[in-house]
Amino acid sequence: MLQDTRLHCVDLGARAGIPEHWQPYAANLTIDAFEPDVNALDKGYKQDGRVTWFPFGLAATSGLLPFYLTGVPSGSSLLMPNEAVMADYSKPNYGRIDKVLELPFFTFSEFITKHARLLPELIKLDTQGSELDILRSLDEPGWSDVIAVETEVEFAELYSNQPLFRDVDAFMAERGFYLLDLRTHRAYLHRNGRSDYYIRSRFDFSAPSSEFSARLLAGDALYIRAFPDGVPPDAARVGKLALVFCIYHFFDQAIALAEKAMSKGVMTPAQGEALIRAVVHSGPRPRFHERASGVIRRLLTGMRHVFAVGAKFVGYRLPRQGIYRAGWSLRAWPDQ
């Protein structure tokens, strides 16, 4: 059933190409991709037949607007960088304004009307502080089909007078969405352009360790529409919500949704069981030692426990973890 489900997506801030967690389900998606910086690397977005590329951005108002191009292009924004804050937690050139460009922007609703686009069902925003302005520019009818929103949020004022997480969260709650997940970006206090200055100079660590806390600066929040009783009103939208859950690796949520849809009569038993099989088929497969049953798994678990207890007893620190898979994201400390 999942293979026949389609989602119309909007990707705002698309310089990096199709998001990594969308890629396994790219055949199910049509995407309107936006990037106002024409020099941005689109990484194949323009050559993908499922994607319609728009070389402009969305904003609170339409017209030519000043766009601040920074020393690190991914930090460019409609909002002026707050260099005082950025200097404490990022590379010296991240918040440096290299150029101010006059670029074309539309409100979300005007874009849909002017370009005769489908209403969005999944929205992803990564626009360096202007995300809430963009969401507010989508009028009431434009929200009718939206099932999920993935948006960058900030916990510190990285851009002057920008909305923070609490503002975005309040707006999404008013719109009838709940927060399902939040992946975080954290940073150590910089000095002399180094993120590890204090850790190296004062504690003699060769690299940042998870034993040192890092400030929560930003993140990516995932919001899901709160349907009455947790179930969309028809089988087609149940399938779309299940697809969103799978894209973001909430496979348990997708299966529970199918079960609830059957119990509410929104799906027939045949439809619900087919959806559950499709979710299980699309999910991860356990490696040999990860299987829920088996003597070897229990033996390895016991060995890990013994090693951890012994290491703690002798004061040995376990090695710092590198890049790891956390649900729909690849993360590395201090990001979580």
Order of alpha helices (4+ residues) and beta strands (2+ residues): beta-beta-beta-beta-beta-alpha-beta-alpha-beta-alpha-beta-alpha-beta-alpha-beta-alpha-alpha-alpha-alpha-beta-beta
